Amino acid sequence: EFAEPIKRGGFSNASPMQVQLAYRCALVLKDLINPYLLRRQKKDVKEVSRMPGKTEQVLFCRLSKKQRDLYEAYLRSDEVVNILRGSPQLFRSITILRKISNHPDLVCDPTDSAYDNFVRNGFNQIPDTVDSDDSEGEDADDFESLVERSGKLEVLGKILPLWKKQGQRVLI
């Protein structure tokens, strides 16, 4: 009973009456659910006052060769060409580029054939999830290979031991 009036009042062509009704429905809904929400503020939590101030370090990492090849192949793909012509799939492409930048295994199986196919064909179709059935029996060499395929993981592998030695606490 709340969803429809709120949704109608949010449209750009909504009448002033619909906007007002949406606002009132939202207020009533907020009052109804407020007793069921657990919300703590910083002043209520004693540990927050003992924590050191937050510092932020932004690190720029180079892409690994595999990441760079996949990134450039995707930029040459038909999907990106269609976006440049006005296709509305922009957020999908941004997500794919972000995944490639995080780790190439997020968009392409780590096998050489899948990688070569992606680069050669300029990206056809990215699976929703990469099969990870073989990952159960990973040994140390597989882990090192996993790290080497991502520029971010390589940097983390070098900097985290340093920060640990310095007594730093890290949120990634």
Secondary structure, 3 states (H helix, E strand, C coil): CCHHHHHHHHCCCCCHHHHHHHHHHHHHHHHHHHHHCCCCCHHHCHHHHHCCCCCCCCCCCCCCHHHHHHHHHHHCCHHHHHHHCCCCCHHHHHHHHHHHHHCHHHCCCCCHHHHHHHHHHCCCCCCCCCCCHHHHHCCHHHHHHHHHCCHHHHHHHHHHHHHHHCCCCCCC
